[in-house]
Every structure is written in structure tokens, then in C-alpha cells.
């Protein structure tokens, strides 16, 4: 995929005629795909599965270009030998060219585990992929000399999955060879944050062409109100803090809220051009957004667990009896009641791993950013800990503290049916 990207972006035949090794490689790829290569992983894997045919094509075009003197014979039964020949051809061809641009291949989507593949098997696949990316970035690409442009493969992976891979020298890999995306900010500094810049730019791009805007102007036009209950005063509207309160500080959370609040306002047939605090407090909007966040949790759990485990996870919140904020003692009582419920069901033997002990489950809820814990400082002020805020290069899996006060994330309370006490029959 990198080879084809290089060919497309660096000028095609006109530039590569003098690089015979690379030209021969490209012609072999084109012959294999009948000049219809699609830059997707599944087609690249198909290329590798048919290693005998591919090796023969590479040998054929290398000989035609004068890079190979004699023909080479290949066998279906010698898969590893075929792969090694293919690898060497790619390495030789990519090393021979002089690049003008940098080329990066992003590998995404691996945090979605197909339901037909067991978790342990899939984890081994990802571990192999991670090691391959490490090897090509550290052993092969740096060995290419006298080229202005560089190549790199980047594996997009969630921190929790990376931590579970058990790679050698994991701390070195994450600190020296990774970028940990962190969009965190504070309410006080939110207007200087990347999240606010992204949101304002998104609105700018939807205005009429030719108009010029100063930083923050578009956001302030559409959301000209202040967030209630703020201890900090701002010269400009503080409406963005509303969005931070309900987001896990991810761009997609902000974009989803913007889309949902727009859709909800249009559905009410309001001919308004700007939004107000009432639009943000709309019950339908908050419910839709809460369902979105819970859907994100379900997708994250699907990597590790079954649908049955997810249903068990949801059942726990019924035993909090509507509490959004609760003590460790209240949590233990809810966990015990939930455990008794599981024991009373026909599938009691299939207790999920994350529910093995009260401590394990509390850590599980913290890892998912469903709950935070609160500490009291000497000054008497509360200090709130969220997993996504406490995560660093050296601490990918922050630990929850026991015997503290806990609170369910604002944005998820409606979907989890907490925040209101129910009368149980």
C-alpha cells in the first residue's frame, strides 16, 4: 500500500523510469490486480495469500527490467520462502528511490473485533501487527539513505488495547515511538484549547466562501450564552464549557453534540439562527446524546466481551437506585445486590471477568470513564479524577482510589437511568 501511494503521489512513470527496481515492482502489482488495485487492507492481504503467483510476477518483471539474471522457481508449499522473496523485493525497490515527500500509512479499525473471532485469537493478531509495525519503522525505514522524503506506518490503537498487548519494552515503545492523543483542557483555558479551535474552525468552514472571521467569532455567533454555575468569569461567552461538561474531551463528542442540537432544533420548526441554553438543556437532545455515549461504551466492550456481558453491566445501575453520586459503601451494597441477581439467573456461571470482585468492577467503570472519584484537598475543595484526564505516557491505565466518593459521568446518566430515584415494587 505504501508502494502504490508513493507511485501515485510522486509522479508515476515519468519520475520512476530511472528507478528500475521500483518500476518493476509497480508493474508486477499492476499485472496482479489487472490495473485495478484498490488501496484497502483486504486486497493487500489477498496479494500475500497468493504468494507463489506474486513471487513469480515479481521475478518476471525484475528479469524483464534487467534487475534479475536468471529465473527463480517457487512452490505453493514453501509459503515462508515466497514471503521472504516478496519482502526482499519490496525492501530493495523502496530503498532504491529518492522520495520528495513524506509518506505515512495509517492503519485504523483494529479495535473492532469480529464476533466470529475469539478475543484471545484476535489479540494475538493485533500483537503480531503491532510488532510488524514496530519492526518496519525501526529496522527497515531508517535504513533508507539519501532520500529527502521518509516513510512510516502508524497503527491507530486505543490505549487500553495497547496496554493489553504485553509487548516487550512497552514503555519505550509508547514514549519514544508513539503519539498519545490528549485533548484535555480546563474550563478556564478552554478558548485556547485544540477542541475549541477545532469546533470554531468547523463552523467557519460552513460559512459563505470569501468571508473572513477572527478566532472564536463563529462559535460566539451561534452559541451566544454563558454556561450556568461557573465560578470563572469570561470576557466572551462561556457556552463551550457546556459541551466540555458532557464530553470525554474527544473531537467526535463535540461534533456529535453539534449535529444533535442542530437536528433537534430543526425538528421543533424553530426558525432561529442561533442556539440558547434552553436548546442545550432540551431533554430529547440530552437523551439522544446519552444514548450515543452508551453506544460508544458498547462498542468498546465488544472488543473484549459478549452481548450477555454487556447486559449484565447495564443491570448493575438499577441497584444504585437512581443515585448519580454515591459513597464506596453504597457502591459495595449495589455490587452485592447485583451479584445476588446474577447468582439467581440460569447463566450465573458465566460471570464476566470484570465483575470478579468489587474492586475489579469499580476499576472497570473508571477505565470506561463512566465514573470518576472525588478527593478532598486540605483546603476543603474537591479534586475530581477522570481516567481520560489522568492517563499519561507512563501511566496508560490509571487506578481508581477506593473508599472515596464516586460520580457517574453527566452525559451518560440519562441512558443509565440514574439521577432520579425510582419507586421499586
N, C-alpha and C positions, 0 to 999 in steps of 0.2 A: 504493500500500500504506500509506503514511503517512496519507493522507486517510481511508482506511477505519479505520485504527487510532484516529485522532483521533475519528471518529464513534462508534466502539464504546466508547471509554474516557471520553469527556467528556459522555455523557448523551443521545446520539441526538437525536431530533426535538424533544424538549422544550427542549433547550438551543439548538438551531441554527435555530429558526424565525425568529429576528431576523437571522440571517446568511444572507440570501437567496442570495448568490453561492455559499456553501459548500453550502447545501441543494440548490441547482440542480445542482451538481457531483455530489453524492451520488446524487441521483435519476437522473442520466444513467448513472452507474456501475451502479446497481441495475437499470435497464432493460436495459443491455447484457448483464449477467450473469443476467437473469431472476431477480433477488433471490437469487442463489446464488453470490456472489463467494467464492472461496477464496483466502486470503492466501498465495499462492505465486508465485514469480517467473514461472513459465511462463504463468500466467493474466494477469499484468500485461503480459508481452510480447505475448500474444495481443491484448490491448487496444490496444497500439500498432501492431501489424501491420495491423489493420483501421482505419487512421487516418481514412479517409473516413467510415465509419459512425460512429465515435466522435465525430468533429468535428461531424457532423450532429446527434447526440444532445445534445452539449453546447450547440450553438446552439439547439436546440429547447427545452431546459429553461431556458436563460438567457432566451429570449424569453418563455416562459410565466411566469417569475418577475418579469418587468419589467426585467431587467438588460440586455436587448438590444432595440433598437427594430425593426430590420429583419432579415430572413432573410439568411443567408450561404450562398453556393453553394460546394461543394467538389468536387474531382476526384480520381479514382484516380491520375492521372499526376502530381499535384502533392503528392507524399508529404512533402517537406520543409515545404511551406506548411501542410499539415494538422498536422504535428507541432508547428510553431511555434504554431498556434492552440490545440492541446491544452495545450501547455506554458503559454501565457499564461493560459488558463482555470484551470489548477491553481494557478499562482502568485497570481492575483487572488483566488481562493477561499480559499487558505490564509492569505493576508495579511489577509483581512477578519475573521477570527475571533479571539477573545480566549481563549487557552488557559489552563486552570488547572493543567495538569500538563506535565511534560516528556515528549517522545515520541522514542524512539530506534529506528531501523530498523537491525538488524544483518544484513549480507549475508555469508553463510557458504558454504562448499563450493566456492569457485572454485579451490582448489588441487588439485582432481581434474579432470584433463584427459581429456575423452572420447577414446578411442583413434582414433576416426574423424576427429578434427580435428588437423591438423599443429601441431607445437609453435609455430612462428613465427606462424601464424594465430591460435592461441589466446592467445598473448602479446599480440598487438595488441588482441584483445577485452578482455583484462583491463586493458591500458593505457587503453583508452577508458573502461572502467568506473571506474577509479581517478581519471581526470581529471574524470569526471562527478560523482563523489562529492565531490571537492575543490571543484568549481565550485558545487554546490548548497549546500555547507556554508559557503563563504566569500563567495559572491556573493548568493545568494538568502535563505537563512535569517536571516543577520544584519540584512537589510533590513526584516524584520518588526518593527514597533514596537508599543509599548503592549500587549504580551502577556506575562502572567506566566509562562506555560509556553513552552518553546523546543522546536524540532525539530532532529534531527540524523540523518544517515545514517552508519553506521560499517561500513567494509569490513574484514572479518577476513581477514588475509593473512599468510602465512609471511614472515619477514624475508628469506630467500633469494630468494623470488619478487619481493618489493617491490624488492630491490636490482637485479634483472634488468630492471625495467620501464623504466629510463632516463628517469624523469620529470624535468621541469625543476624547479630549486630543490629537489632531493630532500632535502637536509639540513634545509632549513626545514620541509618537509612532515613529516618523521619526528620532528623535535624539538619543533615548536610545535603540531602538529595530530594527533599520534598517541600511543598508549599502547603502549610496548614491554613485553609481559608478561614479567616476570623473577621466577621463584620461587626463585632461588638462596638458599642459606643455608650455614652451616658446621656441622660436627659439634658444635662447642662450643655454638653458639647454636640448635641445631635445635628445641628445645622452644618457642622464641619465634617460630618461622617460620610463614608462612602455610600451608605444606604440612602441618605438624604440626597446626595449628589445624583445617584442612580435614579431616584424617584423623580426629581426635578427635571433631569435630562429626558426621562421617558415622556413627561408631559410636554416638554419643549418640542420634541420630535413630532408631536401630533398637531402642532400649530401650523398656520399657513406659511408656506415657504417664503423666504425673503425677510421674515421678521427676525429681529434680534432681541434677546432677552438677557437681563442681568441675572446673576445667580440667585435662585430662590424665588424669582418673580412669578413663575408659572405655578409653583406649589402654593404660594400665598394667595394667588388669584382664585384657585379652585377650592382651597381649604382655609378661608379667612376667619378662623376662630381659634380660641385657646383651649387647651386640654384642661379639664377641671381638676381641682385638688392637687395643684402643683405648688411646691414650696419655692420654686425658682421663677423669677420674673424674666421675660424675654422682650426685646425690642420688637421682634417680629412675632407673628402668630406661632403658637406652640402646638398646633394641631397634629404635627408629625409624631409627637410623643404618644398620642392615642394609638397610632399604628405600632409604635415600638412596644407598648404595653401588651399588645395582643400578638406580637410576632416573636419568633425564636431567632430574630436577627438574621434572617435569611432573605435574600432578594425575592425569592418566589413567594414568600409570605406577604410581603408588601404589595407585589404585583397582583396577587390573588385578592387581597382586600380591596385594592383599587378597582379591579374588574367587578367584584361582587357588589360594592357600594354603588357603582355606576349602574349595573343591571337592576338592582333593587330600586333605585331612584327612578329609572326609566319606567319600570313596571307600575309605579304608582301614578304614572301620567303627569308627573310634575314637570312643568316647562322651566325648571330652574337651570341656571348656568353654573352655579357654584353649590358646594355642599356645606352642611351645618353640623353642629354636634348632634342634633336630633337624628340626622341621617346615619351618623356613626352609631348611635345608640339603638337604632332600629332592631327590633327583636328578630325579624326574619333574616336580616343581614348577619347578625351575630350567630344565629343558629347555623346558617349555611357555612359560615367561616369555621365554626367549631367542628362541623362535620368534615370539612376539608382537613383540619389538623388531625382529627382522629383517623381519617383515611391515610394520612402520612404515617401515623403510628402503625397502622395495619400493614402498610407496605414494608415498613422497617422490620416488623415482627415476622413477616412472611419469609424473610431470608433465613431465619433460624427455626421457626415454629409452624405448627399446623393451624388450621382454622379452629379446631377444637381448643387449642391452647389460647387462641385469641378470645374466644367466647368466655373461657374461664377468667381471663384477665379482665374483661369488661364486667363480669359478675361481681368482682371484688368491690366495686364502687357503690353497689347497693348497700353494702354493710357499713359504709361510712354514714349512712342515714342523712345524706344531703350536706354533710359538712365540707366546706372548702378549705378551712383551716383546722388543724387538729394536732393534738399532742401525740407523743410517742405511745403513751398508754392507750389512748383512743385507737391509734393505729393497730396496736397489738390485739385489742379486742375485736376489731374488724377482721384482722387476719385470721384469728382463731375461729370466728363465726364462718368465715369463708371456707376455711379448712374443713369444718364440720359439714358444710354443704357439699363439698367435693366428696367427702367420705360417704355421704348418703346417696350419691349417684352411682349408676351402674358402671361408670367408667373411672371410678375412684383410683384405680391402679395406675392410671395414665396422668398422674400429677406432673405438670410442666416443671422443667428444671429450675426455672426462675422463681418457682414457689416452694422450693425445698425448705427454706427457713424464712422467718420474718425478716431477717437481715438481708437475705438474698433478694427478696421481693422488693424491699424498700430501695435497695441499690438499683434494681431493675427499673423501678419507677423514676428514680433520679436520672439514670442513664438516658431514659426516653424523654427527659425534660417535662415529665408530667407533674412532678412535684419538685419544689425547692425546699431548702431548710433555712431556718432563721436563727441567727445567733444574736445575743445581746452584747454590745460593746460596753466598756467601763463607763462611757458617757451616758449609757442608757438607750442609745439609738440601736435600731435593728440593722443587722448586716445580713443580706439575703444572698444565698449561694444557689446558682443555677449551674448545671453540668456544662452547658454550652459556653458559659462565661468563664468557668474555672479551668476549662481544658487548655493545655499548653503543649508545646513540643515534648517536654519532659514528663508530662502527666496527661496522657491521652484519655485515661479513664479515671477521672476524679472520684473520690469516695464520699458517700453521704455520711453525715455525722449522726450517730444515734442519740436518743434522749433529748431531742430538740423539738421545736415546733415546725410543722410542715404545712405547705400550702399548695393547692392544685393550681396549675397554670390557668390564668384568666381565660385564655382563648379556648380551652378545652372543657370548661365547666359545664356548658350547656349540653354538649354531646355526651358527657359522662353523667348528666343529671345530678350535679352537685351544686351547692349554693342555695338550695331551697330544701327545707325539711319536709319529709313526706310522712303521712299517717299510714303506718303499716297495719294491715288487717290481721 
